[in-house]
Amino acid sequence: MPGKFGEYYTSFRASAATVLVAAALLLGGGAALAEGAASAKAPATKAAAGIAPAAEKQGASAPAAAAIENDRDPKAMEILMRMANFLAKAPSLRVTVLSSYDAIQEDGEFIEFGGRRRFELQRPDRLRVEVERSDGDHGGLIFDGKAITAYRPADNLYAVVEKPGTVDAVMVYVVRDLQIPLPLARMFTTTFPQQMEKMVKSIAYVETNRLFDVPTDHLAVRGDEVDFQIWIAQGDAPLPRRVIITYKNAPGEPQFRAMLNDWSLASVDPGRFAFSVPAGAEKVPFILRESSRRPAAEQKGGAK
């Protein structure tokens, strides 16, 4: 149950007569700064014992950011693009993303929420994401090349939508159409290098950071919609280890933060992409809530 600052909860019952399930609820629901979309789910204020996520407060009233002068440090840009190409070309990968984001209240107070996501990917068409929110709620998503299955163990519910295709296409579909939060989703697509090339207006090399288990290159990047900092491991495996994204066009300039741990580039067991229906589990349909069907301009979002 939510406390004073509890995240948004939607109660639902799955039955033959009534199914009140949104796709995101199977993954824990709540608010998050999702990749490729401002995927805010919470409408509430503190007075209503809920939290209004920063992304939801974006809109026409947000002050426009000043134009960024193109200023790309060649060394920094080379490091960033080497990382992006390394990820885009990896046949398989696994990583745990421990993230948090600012939910700015009507009185200006910042409240932080977070979650842990375990990504397992086997290109071209296998994906598994396990989700744990900061309040302990669990959920997950599996794509086997033919269909997407979202599941919620606490309620023993699952939903399936037929969607053959690649991991790239499914990432877009999950975030944009199903409104399921997948922070940093672009980082796991094969078009990541092209997106970085297009997004970066200014980039600088900050320092060599030695506080991780390996030395990392700390870069500061500016774009039209967001600024971000990224720490990339030095050596033969230039994997991102930390990311901070600032939504500078949003009131209060909220941030999204993530640590990327437990990287593995080994092949993933094929069984990880097969969903076994738990005993007594009920299958429910994917239903998008009308409130999540926003105009395209609102869905552009700024996450890296």
C-alpha positions as a Markdown table, in Angstrom:
| # | Residue | x | y | z |
|---|---|---|---|---|
| 1 | Met | 0.0 | 0.0 | 0.0 |
| 2 | Pro | 1.3 | 3.5 | -0.8 |
| 3 | Gly | 2.4 | 5.7 | 2.1 |
| 4 | Lys | 2.6 | 9.5 | 2.2 |
| 5 | Phe | 4.6 | 9.5 | -1.0 |
| 6 | Gly | 3.4 | 6.3 | -2.4 |
| 7 | Glu | 3.5 | 5.8 | -6.2 |
| 8 | Tyr | 0.4 | 5.6 | -8.2 |
| 9 | Tyr | -1.5 | 2.3 | -7.9 |
| 10 | Thr | -4.4 | 1.1 | -10.0 |
| 11 | Ser | -6.5 | -1.6 | -8.5 |
| 12 | Phe | -7.8 | -4.1 | -10.9 |
| 13 | Arg | -9.6 | -7.5 | -10.9 |
| 14 | Ala | -9.3 | -10.0 | -13.7 |
| 15 | Ser | -12.4 | -11.9 | -14.4 |
| 16 | Ala | -14.5 | -13.2 | -17.2 |
| 17 | Ala | -16.8 | -10.2 | -16.9 |
| 18 | Thr | -14.4 | -7.3 | -16.2 |
| 19 | Val | -10.7 | -6.9 | -17.0 |
| 20 | Leu | -9.2 | -3.6 | -16.0 |
| 21 | Val | -5.6 | -4.1 | -17.0 |
| 22 | Ala | -3.2 | -1.8 | -18.8 |
| 23 | Ala | 0.0 | -3.3 | -20.2 |
| 24 | Ala | 2.2 | -1.3 | -17.9 |
| 25 | Leu | 0.4 | -2.6 | -14.8 |
| 26 | Leu | 1.8 | -6.1 | -15.6 |
| 27 | Leu | 5.2 | -4.6 | -15.3 |
| 28 | Gly | 4.5 | -2.9 | -12.0 |
| 29 | Gly | 2.7 | 0.2 | -13.4 |
| 30 | Gly | 3.7 | 3.4 | -11.7 |
| 31 | Ala | 5.6 | 6.3 | -13.1 |
| 32 | Ala | 8.9 | 6.2 | -14.8 |
| 33 | Leu | 11.0 | 8.1 | -17.3 |
| 34 | Ala | 10.8 | 5.7 | -20.2 |
| 35 | Glu | 13.1 | 5.6 | -23.2 |
| 36 | Gly | 11.5 | 7.1 | -26.2 |
| 37 | Ala | 8.4 | 8.4 | -24.4 |
| 38 | Ala | 7.4 | 10.5 | -21.5 |
| 39 | Ser | 5.8 | 7.5 | -19.9 |
| 40 | Ala | 4.3 | 9.1 | -16.8 |
| 41 | Lys | 1.4 | 7.1 | -15.4 |
| 42 | Ala | 0.7 | 9.0 | -12.1 |
| 43 | Pro | -1.9 | 11.7 | -12.1 |
| 44 | Ala | -1.9 | 12.4 | -8.4 |
| 45 | Thr | -0.5 | 15.1 | -6.1 |
| 46 | Lys | 0.8 | 14.6 | -2.6 |
| 47 | Ala | -2.6 | 15.7 | -1.3 |
| 48 | Ala | -4.1 | 12.7 | -2.9 |
| 49 | Ala | -1.3 | 10.4 | -1.5 |
| 50 | Gly | 0.3 | 10.1 | -5.0 |
| 51 | Ile | 3.2 | 11.4 | -6.9 |
| 52 | Ala | 3.1 | 13.4 | -10.1 |
| 53 | Pro | 6.1 | 12.3 | -12.2 |
| 54 | Ala | 8.2 | 15.0 | -13.8 |
| 55 | Ala | 7.6 | 13.8 | -17.3 |
| 56 | Glu | 3.9 | 14.4 | -17.0 |
| 57 | Lys | 4.4 | 18.0 | -16.3 |
| 58 | Gln | 6.1 | 18.7 | -19.6 |
| 59 | Gly | 4.2 | 20.5 | -22.2 |
| 60 | Ala | 3.8 | 23.8 | -24.1 |
| 61 | Ser | 4.2 | 25.8 | -20.9 |
| 62 | Ala | 7.8 | 24.5 | -20.3 |
| 63 | Pro | 10.4 | 27.1 | -21.2 |
| 64 | Ala | 12.3 | 26.4 | -24.4 |
| 65 | Ala | 15.9 | 25.6 | -23.9 |
| 66 | Ala | 18.4 | 27.9 | -25.5 |
| 67 | Ala | 19.9 | 26.7 | -28.8 |
| 68 | Ile | 23.0 | 24.6 | -28.2 |
| 69 | Glu | 26.1 | 25.5 | -30.2 |
| 70 | Asn | 27.6 | 22.6 | -31.9 |
| 71 | Asp | 30.8 | 21.9 | -30.1 |
| 72 | Arg | 32.0 | 18.3 | -30.3 |
| 73 | Asp | 35.3 | 17.3 | -28.7 |
| 74 | Pro | 36.7 | 14.7 | -31.2 |
| 75 | Lys | 38.1 | 12.5 | -28.4 |
| 76 | Ala | 34.9 | 12.5 | -26.5 |
| 77 | Met | 32.8 | 11.8 | -29.6 |
| 78 | Glu | 35.0 | 8.9 | -30.6 |
| 79 | Ile | 34.6 | 7.3 | -27.1 |
| 80 | Leu | 30.8 | 7.8 | -27.2 |
| 81 | Met | 30.4 | 6.3 | -30.7 |
| 82 | Arg | 32.8 | 3.4 | -30.0 |
| 83 | Met | 30.5 | 2.5 | -27.1 |
| 84 | Ala | 27.3 | 2.9 | -29.2 |
| 85 | Asn | 28.7 | 0.8 | -32.0 |
| 86 | Phe | 30.0 | -1.9 | -29.6 |
| 87 | Leu | 26.5 | -2.3 | -28.1 |
| 88 | Ala | 24.7 | -2.2 | -31.5 |
| 89 | Lys | 26.9 | -5.0 | -32.9 |
| 90 | Ala | 26.8 | -7.2 | -29.8 |
| 91 | Pro | 25.0 | -10.5 | -30.7 |
| 92 | Ser | 23.8 | -10.9 | -27.2 |
| 93 | Leu | 24.0 | -9.0 | -23.9 |
| 94 | Arg | 22.8 | -9.0 | -20.3 |
| 95 | Val | 22.9 | -6.1 | -17.9 |
| 96 | Thr | 21.2 | -5.0 | -14.7 |
| 97 | Val | 20.0 | -1.4 | -14.7 |
| 98 | Leu | 19.4 | 0.2 | -11.2 |
| 99 | Ser | 17.7 | 3.5 | -11.9 |
| 100 | Ser | 16.0 | 6.4 | -10.2 |
| 101 | Tyr | 14.1 | 9.4 | -11.3 |
| 102 | Asp | 12.8 | 12.7 | -9.9 |
| 103 | Ala | 9.1 | 13.2 | -9.4 |
| 104 | Ile | 8.5 | 16.9 | -8.9 |
| 105 | Gln | 5.5 | 17.9 | -6.8 |
| 106 | Glu | 3.2 | 20.8 | -7.2 |
| 107 | Asp | 5.0 | 22.6 | -4.3 |
| 108 | Gly | 8.4 | 22.1 | -6.0 |
| 109 | Glu | 9.6 | 19.3 | -3.8 |
| 110 | Phe | 11.6 | 16.5 | -5.4 |
| 111 | Ile | 10.7 | 12.9 | -4.6 |
| 112 | Glu | 12.8 | 10.0 | -5.9 |
| 113 | Phe | 11.5 | 6.7 | -7.1 |
| 114 | Gly | 13.4 | 3.9 | -8.7 |
| 115 | Gly | 13.6 | 0.4 | -9.9 |
| 116 | Arg | 15.8 | -2.5 | -11.0 |
| 117 | Arg | 15.6 | -4.0 | -14.5 |
| 118 | Arg | 17.5 | -7.0 | -15.8 |
| 119 | Phe | 17.8 | -7.0 | -19.6 |
| 120 | Glu | 18.7 | -10.1 | -21.5 |
| 121 | Leu | 18.9 | -9.8 | -25.3 |
| 122 | Gln | 19.8 | -12.2 | -28.1 |
| 123 | Arg | 19.7 | -10.6 | -31.5 |
| 124 | Pro | 17.9 | -10.5 | -33.8 |
| 125 | Asp | 14.6 | -11.4 | -32.1 |
| 126 | Arg | 14.8 | -12.4 | -28.4 |
| 127 | Leu | 14.3 | -10.2 | -25.3 |
| 128 | Arg | 13.6 | -10.7 | -21.6 |
| 129 | Val | 13.2 | -7.9 | -19.1 |
| 130 | Glu | 12.6 | -8.5 | -15.4 |
| 131 | Val | 11.4 | -5.5 | -13.3 |
| 132 | Glu | 11.4 | -4.7 | -9.6 |
| 133 | Arg | 10.2 | -1.4 | -8.5 |
| 134 | Ser | 11.5 | 0.5 | -5.4 |
| 135 | Asp | 8.2 | -0.5 | -3.5 |
| 136 | Gly | 9.0 | -4.2 | -4.1 |
| 137 | Asp | 6.5 | -4.7 | -6.9 |
| 138 | His | 7.6 | -7.3 | -9.6 |
| 139 | Gly | 6.8 | -7.9 | -13.2 |
| 140 | Gly | 8.4 | -8.9 | -16.5 |
| 141 | Leu | 8.3 | -9.1 | -20.2 |
| 142 | Ile | 9.4 | -11.8 | -22.7 |
| 143 | Phe | 9.7 | -11.6 | -26.5 |
| 144 | Asp | 10.3 | -14.8 | -28.3 |
| 145 | Gly | 10.4 | -13.5 | -31.8 |
| 146 | Lys | 6.7 | -14.0 | -32.4 |
| 147 | Ala | 4.9 | -12.6 | -29.4 |
| 148 | Ile | 5.3 | -10.4 | -26.4 |
| 149 | Thr | 4.3 | -11.7 | -23.0 |
| 150 | Ala | 4.0 | -9.5 | -20.0 |
| 151 | Tyr | 3.4 | -11.0 | -16.6 |
| 152 | Arg | 2.7 | -10.0 | -13.0 |
| 153 | Pro | 3.5 | -12.7 | -10.4 |
| 154 | Ala | 1.8 | -11.0 | -7.5 |
| 155 | Asp | -1.6 | -11.3 | -9.2 |
| 156 | Asn | -0.8 | -14.4 | -11.2 |
| 157 | Leu | -1.7 | -12.6 | -14.4 |
| 158 | Tyr | -0.2 | -12.5 | -17.8 |
| 159 | Ala | -1.0 | -11.0 | -21.2 |
| 160 | Val | 0.2 | -11.9 | -24.7 |
| 161 | Val | 0.2 | -9.8 | -27.9 |
| 162 | Glu | 1.3 | -11.3 | -31.2 |
| 163 | Lys | 4.2 | -9.2 | -32.6 |
| 164 | Pro | 6.7 | -10.9 | -34.8 |
| 165 | Gly | 9.8 | -8.9 | -35.6 |
| 166 | Thr | 13.1 | -7.9 | -34.3 |
| 167 | Val | 14.2 | -6.6 | -30.9 |
| 168 | Asp | 14.5 | -3.1 | -32.4 |
| 169 | Ala | 10.9 | -3.1 | -33.6 |
| 170 | Val | 9.6 | -4.6 | -30.3 |
| 171 | Met | 11.4 | -2.0 | -28.2 |
| 172 | Val | 9.6 | 0.8 | -30.1 |
| 173 | Tyr | 6.3 | -1.0 | -29.9 |
| 174 | Val | 6.6 | -1.7 | -26.2 |
| 175 | Val | 7.5 | 1.9 | -25.3 |
| 176 | Arg | 5.4 | 3.8 | -27.8 |
| 177 | Asp | 2.3 | 1.7 | -28.3 |
| 178 | Leu | 2.0 | -0.4 | -25.1 |
| 179 | Gln | 3.3 | 2.4 | -22.9 |
| 180 | Ile | 5.5 | 0.1 | -20.9 |
| 181 | Pro | 8.5 | 1.9 | -19.3 |
| 182 | Leu | 11.8 | 0.6 | -20.6 |
| 183 | Pro | 14.4 | 3.2 | -19.5 |
| 184 | Leu | 17.4 | 3.5 | -21.8 |
| 185 | Ala | 15.7 | 1.3 | -24.4 |
| 186 | Arg | 17.5 | 3.0 | -27.3 |
| 187 | Met | 20.8 | 1.8 | -25.9 |
| 188 | Phe | 19.8 | -1.8 | -26.7 |
| 189 | Thr | 18.9 | -1.2 | -30.4 |
| 190 | Thr | 21.1 | -1.6 | -33.5 |
| 191 | Thr | 20.3 | 2.0 | -34.5 |
| 192 | Phe | 21.8 | 3.4 | -31.3 |
| 193 | Pro | 24.9 | 4.9 | -33.0 |
| 194 | Gln | 22.8 | 6.8 | -35.6 |
| 195 | Gln | 20.6 | 8.1 | -32.8 |
| 196 | Met | 23.6 | 9.4 | -30.9 |
| 197 | Glu | 25.1 | 11.0 | -33.9 |
| 198 | Lys | 21.9 | 12.9 | -34.5 |
| 199 | Met | 21.2 | 13.8 | -30.9 |
| 200 | Val | 24.6 | 15.1 | -29.8 |
| 201 | Lys | 25.1 | 18.8 | -30.2 |
| 202 | Ser | 27.9 | 19.3 | -27.8 |
| 203 | Ile | 30.2 | 16.8 | -26.0 |
| 204 | Ala | 33.2 | 17.2 | -23.7 |
| 205 | Tyr | 35.6 | 14.9 | -22.0 |
| 206 | Val | 35.4 | 15.4 | -18.3 |
| 207 | Glu | 38.0 | 13.0 | -16.7 |
| 208 | Thr | 39.1 | 9.5 | -16.2 |
| 209 | Asn | 37.0 | 8.2 | -13.3 |
| 210 | Arg | 38.7 | 5.5 | -11.1 |
| 211 | Leu | 35.8 | 4.9 | -8.7 |
| 212 | Phe | 34.4 | 1.9 | -10.6 |
| 213 | Asp | 35.9 | -1.5 | -10.7 |
| 214 | Val | 37.5 | -0.4 | -14.0 |
| 215 | Pro | 38.7 | 3.0 | -15.2 |
| 216 | Thr | 35.9 | 4.9 | -17.0 |
| 217 | Asp | 35.8 | 7.8 | -19.4 |
| 218 | His | 33.4 | 10.5 | -18.0 |
| 219 | Leu | 31.6 | 12.4 | -20.8 |
| 220 | Ala | 29.3 | 15.4 | -20.7 |
| 221 | Val | 26.8 | 15.6 | -23.6 |
| 222 | Arg | 24.3 | 18.3 | -24.5 |
| 223 | Gly | 21.3 | 18.0 | -26.9 |
| 224 | Asp | 18.3 | 20.0 | -27.8 |
| 225 | Glu | 15.9 | 18.2 | -25.4 |
| 226 | Val | 18.2 | 16.6 | -22.8 |
| 227 | Asp | 21.7 | 16.8 | -21.4 |
| 228 | Phe | 23.4 | 13.7 | -20.1 |
| 229 | Gln | 26.5 | 12.5 | -18.5 |
| 230 | Ile | 27.8 | 9.0 | -19.2 |
| 231 | Trp | 30.7 | 6.9 | -17.8 |
| 232 | Ile | 32.1 | 4.4 | -20.2 |
| 233 | Ala | 34.5 | 1.6 | -19.3 |
| 234 | Gln | 38.0 | 1.9 | -20.9 |
| 235 | Gly | 39.6 | -1.1 | -22.6 |
| 236 | Asp | 38.3 | -3.7 | -25.1 |
| 237 | Ala | 34.7 | -3.7 | -23.8 |
| 238 | Pro | 33.5 | 0.0 | -23.8 |
| 239 | Leu | 30.3 | -0.6 | -21.8 |
| 240 | Pro | 28.4 | 2.2 | -20.2 |
| 241 | Arg | 28.5 | 2.0 | -16.4 |
| 242 | Arg | 26.5 | 5.1 | -15.3 |
| 243 | Val | 24.2 | 7.5 | -16.9 |
| 244 | Ile | 22.6 | 10.8 | -15.7 |
| 245 | Ile | 20.0 | 12.4 | -17.9 |
| 246 | Thr | 18.7 | 15.9 | -17.3 |
| 247 | Tyr | 15.3 | 16.9 | -18.8 |
| 248 | Lys | 16.2 | 20.5 | -19.1 |
| 249 | Asn | 13.0 | 21.5 | -21.0 |
| 250 | Ala | 10.8 | 20.2 | -18.1 |
| 251 | Pro | 9.9 | 22.5 | -15.2 |
| 252 | Gly | 12.5 | 22.0 | -12.4 |
| 253 | Glu | 14.8 | 20.1 | -14.8 |
| 254 | Pro | 14.3 | 16.6 | -13.3 |
| 255 | Gln | 16.8 | 13.9 | -13.7 |
| 256 | Phe | 17.0 | 10.2 | -14.5 |
| 257 | Arg | 19.9 | 8.3 | -13.1 |
| 258 | Ala | 21.1 | 4.7 | -13.7 |
| 259 | Met | 23.9 | 2.4 | -12.8 |
| 260 | Leu | 24.5 | -0.4 | -15.3 |
| 261 | Asn | 26.0 | -3.5 | -13.6 |
| 262 | Asp | 26.7 | -7.2 | -14.1 |
| 263 | Trp | 27.3 | -6.9 | -17.9 |
| 264 | Ser | 27.7 | -10.1 | -19.9 |
| 265 | Leu | 28.1 | -10.6 | -23.6 |
| 266 | Ala | 27.8 | -14.4 | -23.5 |
| 267 | Ser | 25.0 | -16.1 | -25.4 |
| 268 | Val | 21.8 | -16.3 | -23.4 |
| 269 | Asp | 20.1 | -19.7 | -22.7 |
| 270 | Pro | 17.2 | -20.0 | -25.2 |
| 271 | Gly | 15.0 | -21.2 | -22.4 |
| 272 | Arg | 15.1 | -17.7 | -20.9 |
| 273 | Phe | 12.9 | -16.4 | -23.7 |
| 274 | Ala | 10.2 | -19.0 | -23.2 |
| 275 | Phe | 7.3 | -18.2 | -20.9 |
| 276 | Ser | 5.9 | -21.0 | -18.8 |
| 277 | Val | 2.4 | -20.3 | -17.6 |
| 278 | Pro | 2.3 | -20.6 | -13.8 |
| 279 | Ala | -0.3 | -22.9 | -12.3 |
| 280 | Gly | -3.6 | -21.1 | -12.0 |
| 281 | Ala | -2.5 | -18.0 | -13.9 |
| 282 | Glu | -5.1 | -16.0 | -15.7 |
| 283 | Lys | -4.6 | -14.7 | -19.2 |
| 284 | Val | -5.8 | -11.1 | -19.7 |
| 285 | Pro | -5.7 | -8.8 | -22.7 |
| 286 | Phe | -3.5 | -5.9 | -23.2 |
| 287 | Ile | -5.6 | -2.7 | -22.9 |
| 288 | Leu | -4.1 | 0.7 | -23.2 |
| 289 | Arg | -5.7 | 3.4 | -21.0 |
| 290 | Glu | -7.1 | 6.4 | -22.9 |
| 291 | Ser | -4.9 | 8.7 | -20.7 |
| 292 | Ser | -1.8 | 7.1 | -22.2 |
| 293 | Arg | -2.8 | 7.8 | -25.8 |
| 294 | Arg | -1.1 | 11.1 | -26.1 |
| 295 | Pro | -0.3 | 13.1 | -29.3 |
| 296 | Ala | 2.9 | 12.2 | -31.0 |
| 297 | Ala | 4.5 | 15.5 | -30.0 |
| 298 | Glu | 4.1 | 14.5 | -26.3 |
| 299 | Gln | 5.6 | 11.1 | -26.8 |
| 300 | Lys | 8.9 | 12.2 | -28.2 |
| 301 | Gly | 10.4 | 12.3 | -24.8 |
| 302 | Gly | 14.1 | 13.1 | -24.3 |
| 303 | Ala | 15.7 | 10.1 | -22.7 |
| 304 | Lys | 19.0 | 9.0 | -24.1 |
